[in-house]
């Protein structure tokens, strides 16, 4: 999952970035609204965390412009402002949730994960397809009730495919959502991850190759 963070406070921006990466997210961080708007326009994200009180372009305007340009990824706004009107304005601009400063990282991550799940059509933190279960809170995978030992990147690939069922996902899209922007990315590595995943979640045959296009996770039961 790839997250955009737009926060002008250097300490908080660093803390958010570090905690997100520690929890398995790829992160692009911007220090003002202008840079954040550029990232939001240029790249595809699974969610964004946007401070309202940004320099150059404020958070409300960033959200307005992104939504007007068709960017639909979920957005959580951060605000140190105590007035309820600011929270309402952020939601009306197109944000999906808000967290008031100071906040606990655990609350922010719980809200972030819930937004990503709901956007994909899942209400529960456990993504289930037949005998395959992926727990987004515990970062655990089970097949027929038995725990499956996955590497961090194998887990990320499976999670992204399960959050996008019955849709062809290209190797480039997977690399964009798994790695930070400044990471030396090689889309061929995705083939290795997918090959390992297929063996580890066997006999579940849910990851199909669409020649010349990418991969499709076949949902066998209603979400």
Phi, psi and omega in degrees: 000134183247127187242139172260126176246124176239105185210127184276339178284115187301316182297311181294320178301316178295319179296316178299314181299314182296315181293321178297315179296321178297335179262016171091007179270148165272142189225135165246128184242134179240146185262353177207171184295326181295311179294319180297320179296321177299311179301314183297328177281324191276328188235162180261130183237157174273338176188164177225147174242116189233124174284143179282324185269067184262148172284163178070296174227123184288164186300322179299316181292322176301313180297315179304312183293318179297316180293320179294336179265010173086014177278118191249003181298147181297146183231131170251130178261144174251135179215141174262358183281138184270349184283132181296335180298326181293321179294317179297317180298320178296317179294320180291334178287341179130002176289156183257339181198169178217154174226129181270137176283146352284154182221163175270136180302325181299321178294316180300314182293324178297316178293319180297311180297321179296318178297315180297317179297312183295325177299326179274355177097011179254133176266325183273150175291347178261116178273120185239131172222105184060233180268010179256124178233133176237118181266108184288339179280315182269351183058045181239149178234137178228142174236121183053037177085353182261134180294141179246129182273109180244148171287168182301317183284328174298317177300315182298319179297312181297316180300314182295319179294320180291331177282352178230059186292148176058027176231136179287124180246120182285161177298324179295319178297318179298315180296323179298325184268348182261334188242152172295158183299326183268008180279141178284098190264140177229109184295339179295335179296331179302321179300322179295313180300314182295319178299317178294318180301314181303320180291319186286330181261007174302139013270011180289113182256075187247346180259108183254142175271129174254105190306129178078358183235317181150224185229151178227127175272118184272114178279119183265345178227156178301141178286000000 
